[in-house]
Amino acid sequence: MGAHEIRVRLGGISRQRTYQITQRADFPKPLAELQAGKVWRAEEVEAWIKKRRPHQDDLAHC
């Protein structure tokens, strides 16, 4: 999952806010850093969302 997918998954937050969130100590570490940007395991991001932002988890099922 790239930063854009995380941004969309979190309800269309800004790129700056996405960057801030992905830099948090409690956010999953990236799986890799490609030329196009960092990528994260979708399962780890989803688990973080479920724990830290349960209202966002509900939106995924709409």
MIDREN-363852 format. One record per residue: residue number from 1; residue in three letters; x, y, z of N, C-alpha, C, CB in turn. Coordinates in Angstrom, 3 decimals. Atoms other than C-alpha are relative to their C-alpha. Glycine has a CB too. Layout:
N
<site k="NUM" r="ala" n_xx="X" n_yy="Y" n_zz="Z" ca_xx="X" ca_yy="Y" ca_zz="Z" c_xx="X" c_yy="Y" c_zz="Z" cb_xx="X" cb_yy="Y" cb_zz="Z"/>
...
! end
This chain:
62
<site k="1" r="met" n_xx="0.857" n_yy="-1.160" n_zz="0.000" ca_xx="0.000" ca_yy="0.000" ca_zz="0.000" c_xx="0.906" c_yy="1.226" c_zz="0.000" cb_xx="-0.977" cb_yy="-0.004" cb_zz="1.225"/>
<site k="2" r="gly" n_xx="-0.769" n_yy="-1.226" n_zz="0.070" ca_xx="1.443" ca_yy="3.356" ca_zz="-0.993" c_xx="-0.681" c_yy="1.131" c_zz="0.751" cb_xx="0.221" cb_yy="0.393" cb_zz="-1.439"/>
<site k="3" r="ala" n_xx="0.527" n_yy="-1.155" n_zz="-0.722" ca_xx="0.898" ca_yy="6.776" ca_zz="0.526" c_xx="-1.357" c_yy="0.433" c_zz="-0.548" cb_xx="0.986" cb_yy="1.161" cb_zz="-0.074"/>
<site k="4" r="his" n_xx="1.283" n_yy="-0.406" n_zz="0.580" ca_xx="-1.919" ca_yy="7.537" ca_zz="-1.906" c_xx="-1.126" c_yy="-0.902" c_zz="0.496" cb_xx="0.068" cb_yy="-0.032" cb_zz="-1.540"/>
<site k="5" r="glu" n_xx="1.024" n_yy="0.934" n_zz="-0.485" ca_xx="-3.827" ca_yy="4.401" ca_zz="-0.897" c_xx="-0.308" c_yy="0.241" c_zz="1.471" cb_xx="0.455" cb_yy="-1.451" cb_zz="-0.209"/>
<site k="6" r="ile" n_xx="0.215" n_yy="-0.313" n_zz="-1.416" ca_xx="-3.332" ca_yy="5.258" ca_zz="2.772" c_xx="-0.845" c_yy="1.261" c_zz="0.116" cb_xx="1.355" cb_yy="0.180" cb_zz="0.745"/>
<site k="7" r="arg" n_xx="0.746" n_yy="-1.271" n_zz="0.004" ca_xx="-4.582" ca_yy="8.767" ca_zz="2.087" c_xx="-1.474" c_yy="-0.231" c_zz="-0.304" cb_xx="0.598" cb_yy="0.976" cb_zz="-1.030"/>
<site k="8" r="val" n_xx="1.383" n_yy="0.305" n_zz="0.377" ca_xx="-7.715" ca_yy="7.455" ca_zz="0.377" c_xx="-0.679" c_yy="-0.794" c_zz="1.108" cb_xx="-0.048" cb_yy="-0.787" cb_zz="-1.333"/>
<site k="9" r="arg" n_xx="0.560" n_yy="0.871" n_zz="-1.044" ca_xx="-8.244" ca_yy="4.804" ca_zz="3.053" c_xx="-0.375" c_yy="0.786" c_zz="1.250" cb_xx="0.997" cb_yy="-1.100" cb_zz="0.364"/>
<site k="10" r="leu" n_xx="0.286" n_yy="-0.838" n_zz="-1.161" ca_xx="-8.182" ca_yy="7.516" ca_zz="5.723" c_xx="-0.971" c_yy="1.130" c_zz="-0.326" cb_xx="1.286" cb_yy="0.576" cb_zz="0.550"/>
<site k="11" r="gly" n_xx="1.080" n_yy="-0.928" n_zz="0.301" ca_xx="-10.964" ca_yy="9.420" ca_zz="4.030" c_xx="0.396" c_yy="1.189" c_zz="-0.851" cb_xx="-0.577" cb_yy="0.489" cb_zz="1.252"/>
<site k="12" r="gly" n_xx="-0.402" n_yy="-1.091" n_zz="0.879" ca_xx="-9.073" ca_yy="11.583" ca_zz="1.566" c_xx="0.720" c_yy="1.123" c_zz="0.720" cb_xx="-1.193" cb_yy="0.550" cb_zz="-0.694"/>
<site k="13" r="ile" n_xx="-0.759" n_yy="-1.021" n_zz="-0.712" ca_xx="-6.836" ca_yy="13.384" ca_zz="4.036" c_xx="1.063" c_yy="0.603" c_zz="-0.914" cb_xx="0.650" cb_yy="-0.591" cb_zz="1.263"/>
<site k="14" r="ser" n_xx="-1.001" n_yy="-0.669" n_zz="0.825" ca_xx="-4.196" ca_yy="15.766" ca_zz="2.695" c_xx="1.298" c_yy="-0.813" c_zz="-0.072" cb_xx="0.286" cb_yy="1.400" cb_zz="0.549"/>
<site k="15" r="arg" n_xx="-1.306" n_yy="0.657" n_zz="0.125" ca_xx="-0.788" ca_yy="14.592" ca_zz="1.499" c_xx="0.877" c_yy="0.327" c_zz="1.204" cb_xx="0.705" cb_yy="0.431" cb_zz="-1.306"/>
<site k="16" r="gln" n_xx="-0.803" n_yy="-0.403" n_zz="-1.155" ca_xx="0.814" ca_yy="16.563" ca_zz="4.319" c_xx="-0.414" c_yy="-0.790" c_zz="1.241" cb_xx="-0.143" cb_yy="1.515" cb_zz="0.257"/>
<site k="17" r="arg" n_xx="0.480" n_yy="0.761" n_zz="-1.162" ca_xx="-1.386" ca_yy="14.867" ca_zz="6.933" c_xx="0.374" c_yy="-1.469" c_zz="-0.124" cb_xx="-1.526" cb_yy="0.143" cb_zz="0.150"/>
<site k="18" r="thr" n_xx="-0.415" n_yy="1.390" n_zz="0.220" ca_xx="-0.663" ca_yy="11.468" ca_zz="5.384" c_xx="1.460" c_yy="-0.168" c_zz="0.388" cb_xx="-0.218" cb_yy="-0.417" cb_zz="-1.476"/>
<site k="19" r="tyr" n_xx="-1.420" n_yy="0.052" n_zz="-0.345" ca_xx="3.064" ca_yy="12.177" ca_zz="5.683" c_xx="0.180" c_yy="0.030" c_zz="1.513" cb_xx="0.762" cb_yy="1.171" cb_zz="-0.651"/>
<site k="20" r="gln" n_xx="-0.108" n_yy="-0.107" n_zz="-1.454" ca_xx="2.629" ca_yy="13.219" ca_zz="9.328" c_xx="-0.375" c_yy="-1.322" c_zz="0.673" cb_xx="-0.898" cb_yy="1.136" cb_zz="0.522"/>
<site k="21" r="ile" n_xx="0.456" n_yy="1.261" n_zz="-0.597" ca_xx="0.723" ca_yy="10.029" ca_zz="10.143" c_xx="1.006" c_yy="-1.115" c_zz="-0.238" cb_xx="-1.366" cb_yy="-0.399" cb_zz="-0.568"/>
<site k="22" r="thr" n_xx="-0.928" n_yy="1.095" n_zz="0.307" ca_xx="3.176" ca_yy="7.726" ca_zz="8.374" c_xx="1.355" c_yy="0.176" c_zz="0.676" cb_xx="0.194" cb_yy="-0.109" cb_zz="-1.499"/>
<site k="23" r="gln" n_xx="-1.240" n_yy="-0.240" n_zz="-0.734" ca_xx="6.044" ca_yy="9.339" ca_zz="10.317" c_xx="-0.130" c_yy="-0.283" c_zz="1.500" cb_xx="0.443" cb_yy="1.430" cb_zz="-0.208"/>
<site k="24" r="arg" n_xx="0.223" n_yy="0.259" n_zz="-1.428" ca_xx="4.475" ca_yy="8.548" ca_zz="13.694" c_xx="0.739" c_yy="-1.257" c_zz="0.437" cb_xx="-1.506" cb_yy="-0.138" cb_zz="0.301"/>
<site k="25" r="ala" n_xx="-0.717" n_yy="1.156" n_zz="-0.545" ca_xx="6.400" ca_yy="6.131" ca_zz="15.905" c_xx="-0.883" c_yy="-1.239" c_zz="0.060" cb_xx="0.532" cb_yy="0.320" cb_zz="1.389"/>
<site k="26" r="asp" n_xx="0.901" n_yy="1.152" n_zz="-0.123" ca_xx="3.295" ca_yy="3.934" ca_zz="16.256" c_xx="-0.540" c_yy="-0.487" c_zz="-1.351" cb_xx="-1.162" cb_yy="0.357" cb_zz="0.909"/>
<site k="27" r="phe" n_xx="0.456" n_yy="0.438" n_zz="1.323" ca_xx="2.662" ca_yy="3.694" ca_zz="12.490" c_xx="0.933" c_yy="-1.101" c_zz="-0.493" cb_xx="-0.041" cb_yy="1.197" cb_zz="-1.014"/>
<site k="28" r="pro" n_xx="-0.869" n_yy="1.082" n_zz="0.489" ca_xx="3.934" ca_yy="0.530" ca_zz="10.780" c_xx="1.183" c_yy="0.527" c_zz="-0.813" cb_xx="-0.809" cb_yy="-0.974" cb_zz="-0.853"/>
<site k="29" r="lys" n_xx="-1.183" n_yy="-0.346" n_zz="0.777" ca_xx="7.410" ca_yy="0.700" ca_zz="9.298" c_xx="-0.231" c_yy="-0.399" c_zz="-1.450" cb_xx="1.270" cb_yy="-0.691" cb_zz="0.572"/>
<site k="30" r="pro" n_xx="0.178" n_yy="0.357" n_zz="1.412" ca_xx="7.519" ca_yy="0.720" ca_zz="5.497" c_xx="0.677" c_yy="-1.328" c_zz="-0.328" cb_xx="0.556" cb_yy="1.107" cb_zz="-0.902"/>
<site k="31" r="leu" n_xx="-0.561" n_yy="1.254" n_zz="0.484" ca_xx="8.168" ca_yy="-2.584" ca_zz="3.780" c_xx="1.208" c_yy="0.289" c_zz="-0.886" cb_xx="-1.062" cb_yy="-0.817" cb_zz="-0.773"/>
<site k="32" r="ala" n_xx="-1.071" n_yy="-0.390" n_zz="0.913" ca_xx="10.335" ca_yy="-0.850" ca_zz="1.168" c_xx="-0.133" c_yy="1.475" c_zz="-0.333" cb_xx="-0.029" cb_yy="-0.855" cb_zz="-1.289"/>
<site k="33" r="glu" n_xx="0.015" n_yy="-1.372" n_zz="0.488" ca_xx="11.298" ca_yy="2.554" ca_zz="-0.110" c_xx="0.452" c_yy="-0.044" c_zz="-1.458" cb_xx="0.927" cb_yy="0.945" cb_zz="0.871"/>
<site k="34" r="leu" n_xx="-0.243" n_yy="0.051" n_zz="1.433" ca_xx="11.014" ca_yy="2.602" ca_zz="-3.882" c_xx="0.255" c_yy="1.402" c_zz="-0.530" cb_xx="-1.186" cb_yy="-0.650" cb_zz="-0.733"/>
<site k="35" r="gln" n_xx="-0.212" n_yy="-1.309" n_zz="0.603" ca_xx="11.896" ca_yy="5.408" ca_zz="-6.249" c_xx="-1.294" c_yy="0.810" c_zz="0.012" cb_xx="0.526" cb_yy="-0.149" cb_zz="-1.436"/>
<site k="36" r="ala" n_xx="1.304" n_yy="-0.671" n_zz="0.011" ca_xx="8.168" ca_yy="6.198" ca_zz="-6.403" c_xx="-0.501" c_yy="0.333" c_zz="1.405" cb_xx="-1.022" cb_yy="-0.869" cb_zz="-0.708"/>
<site k="37" r="gly" n_xx="0.415" n_yy="-0.279" n_zz="-1.369" ca_xx="7.908" ca_yy="6.309" ca_zz="-2.606" c_xx="-0.001" c_yy="-1.246" c_zz="0.873" cb_xx="-1.370" cb_yy="0.623" cb_zz="0.004"/>
<site k="38" r="lys" n_xx="0.043" n_yy="1.104" n_zz="-0.961" ca_xx="7.475" ca_yy="4.143" ca_zz="0.453" c_xx="-1.240" c_yy="-0.846" c_zz="-0.219" cb_xx="0.032" cb_yy="0.530" cb_zz="1.442"/>
<site k="39" r="val" n_xx="1.150" n_yy="0.901" n_zz="0.035" ca_xx="5.198" ca_yy="1.118" ca_zz="0.562" c_xx="-0.079" c_yy="-0.744" c_zz="1.331" cb_xx="0.103" cb_yy="-1.002" cb_zz="-1.197"/>
<site k="40" r="trp" n_xx="0.264" n_yy="0.676" n_zz="-1.261" ca_xx="3.634" ca_yy="-0.568" ca_zz="3.571" c_xx="-0.817" c_yy="-1.252" c_zz="-0.261" cb_xx="-0.732" cb_yy="0.934" cb_zz="0.987"/>
<site k="41" r="arg" n_xx="0.859" n_yy="1.192" n_zz="0.071" ca_xx="2.053" ca_yy="-3.968" ca_zz="4.146" c_xx="-1.430" c_yy="0.448" c_zz="0.308" cb_xx="0.480" cb_yy="-1.133" cb_zz="1.009"/>
<site k="42" r="ala" n_xx="1.400" n_yy="-0.400" n_zz="-0.169" ca_xx="-1.679" ca_yy="-3.437" ca_zz="3.727" c_xx="-0.572" c_yy="-0.529" c_zz="1.308" cb_xx="-0.844" cb_yy="-0.498" cb_zz="-1.176"/>
<site k="43" r="glu" n_xx="0.535" n_yy="0.593" n_zz="-1.227" ca_xx="-2.429" ca_yy="-5.793" ca_zz="6.622" c_xx="0.422" c_yy="0.797" c_zz="1.230" cb_xx="0.464" cb_yy="-1.453" cb_zz="0.135"/>
<site k="44" r="glu" n_xx="-0.483" n_yy="-0.771" n_zz="-1.140" ca_xx="-0.286" ca_yy="-3.737" ca_zz="9.007" c_xx="-0.677" c_yy="1.369" c_zz="0.072" cb_xx="1.518" cb_yy="0.169" cb_zz="-0.081"/>
<site k="45" r="val" n_xx="0.682" n_yy="-1.292" n_zz="0.032" ca_xx="-1.845" ca_yy="-0.464" ca_zz="7.895" c_xx="-1.450" c_yy="-0.169" c_zz="0.446" cb_xx="0.063" cb_yy="0.621" cb_zz="-1.418"/>
<site k="46" r="glu" n_xx="1.394" n_yy="0.250" n_zz="-0.389" ca_xx="-5.345" ca_yy="-1.916" ca_zz="8.234" c_xx="-0.116" c_yy="-0.252" c_zz="1.500" cb_xx="-0.567" cb_yy="-1.199" cb_zz="-0.779"/>
<site k="47" r="ala" n_xx="0.018" n_yy="0.256" n_zz="-1.444" ca_xx="-4.526" ca_yy="-3.161" ca_zz="11.754" c_xx="0.197" c_yy="1.303" c_zz="0.770" cb_xx="1.094" cb_yy="-1.024" cb_zz="0.387"/>
<site k="48" r="trp" n_xx="-0.223" n_yy="-1.301" n_zz="-0.639" ca_xx="-3.235" ca_yy="0.317" ca_zz="12.674" c_xx="-1.285" c_yy="0.821" c_zz="-0.048" cb_xx="1.163" cb_yy="0.769" cb_zz="-0.692"/>
<site k="49" r="ile" n_xx="1.250" n_yy="-0.754" n_zz="0.138" ca_xx="-6.418" ca_yy="1.911" ca_zz="11.334" c_xx="-1.053" c_yy="-0.540" c_zz="0.963" cb_xx="-0.521" cb_yy="-0.065" cb_zz="-1.456"/>
<site k="50" r="lys" n_xx="1.011" n_yy="0.615" n_zz="-0.873" ca_xx="-8.611" ca_yy="-0.547" ca_zz="13.226" c_xx="0.241" c_yy="0.369" c_zz="1.467" cb_xx="0.009" cb_yy="-1.535" cb_zz="-0.166"/>
<site k="51" r="lys" n_xx="-0.336" n_yy="-0.300" n_zz="-1.396" ca_xx="-6.769" ca_yy="0.173" ca_zz="16.482" c_xx="-0.075" c_yy="1.497" c_zz="0.298" cb_xx="1.397" cb_yy="-0.521" cb_zz="0.326"/>
<site k="52" r="arg" n_xx="-0.141" n_yy="-1.423" n_zz="-0.273" ca_xx="-6.175" ca_yy="3.923" ca_zz="16.171" c_xx="-1.131" c_yy="0.861" c_zz="-0.526" cb_xx="1.265" cb_yy="0.479" cb_zz="-0.571"/>
<site k="53" r="arg" n_xx="1.066" n_yy="-0.790" n_zz="0.628" ca_xx="-9.055" ca_yy="5.108" ca_zz="13.990" c_xx="-1.185" c_yy="-0.903" c_zz="-0.345" cb_xx="0.523" cb_yy="0.717" cb_zz="-1.277"/>
<site k="54" r="pro" n_xx="1.085" n_yy="0.962" n_zz="0.262" ca_xx="-11.989" ca_yy="2.726" ca_zz="14.390" c_xx="-1.115" c_yy="0.552" c_zz="-0.875" cb_xx="-0.588" cb_yy="-0.463" cb_zz="1.300"/>
<site k="55" r="his" n_xx="1.046" n_yy="-0.573" n_zz="0.857" ca_xx="-14.391" ca_yy="5.160" ca_zz="12.687" c_xx="0.394" c_yy="-0.144" c_zz="-1.469" cb_xx="-0.244" cb_yy="1.496" cb_zz="0.350"/>
<site k="56" r="gln" n_xx="-0.465" n_yy="0.196" n_zz="1.379" ca_xx="-12.241" ca_yy="4.832" ca_zz="9.518" c_xx="-0.199" c_yy="-1.453" c_zz="-0.421" cb_xx="1.491" cb_yy="0.401" cb_zz="-0.139"/>
<site k="57" r="asp" n_xx="0.207" n_yy="1.409" n_zz="0.286" ca_xx="-12.502" ca_yy="1.059" ca_zz="9.755" c_xx="-1.431" c_yy="-0.251" c_zz="-0.439" cb_xx="0.337" cb_yy="-0.850" cb_zz="1.220"/>
<site k="58" r="asp" n_xx="1.410" n_yy="0.130" n_zz="0.383" ca_xx="-16.287" ca_yy="1.380" ca_zz="9.558" c_xx="-0.241" c_yy="0.487" c_zz="-1.419" cb_xx="-0.887" cb_yy="0.774" cb_zz="0.967"/>
<site k="59" r="leu" n_xx="0.185" n_yy="-0.549" n_zz="1.343" ca_xx="-15.998" ca_yy="3.446" ca_zz="6.358" c_xx="0.449" c_yy="-0.966" c_zz="-1.077" cb_xx="0.753" cb_yy="1.302" cb_zz="-0.141"/>
<site k="60" r="ala" n_xx="-0.503" n_yy="0.941" n_zz="1.000" ca_xx="-14.120" ca_yy="0.654" ca_zz="4.584" c_xx="-1.058" c_yy="-0.995" c_zz="-0.424" cb_xx="1.205" cb_yy="-0.738" cb_zz="0.532"/>
<site k="61" r="his" n_xx="1.024" n_yy="1.009" n_zz="0.290" ca_xx="-17.204" ca_yy="-1.534" ca_zz="4.700" c_xx="-1.263" c_yy="0.601" c_zz="-0.614" cb_xx="-0.360" cb_yy="-0.744" cb_zz="1.269"/>
<site k="62" r="cys" n_xx="1.166" n_yy="-0.662" n_zz="0.602" ca_xx="-19.600" ca_yy="1.013" ca_zz="3.162" c_xx="-0.040" c_yy="-0.225" c_zz="-1.501" cb_xx="0.017" cb_yy="1.503" cb_zz="0.301"/>
! end
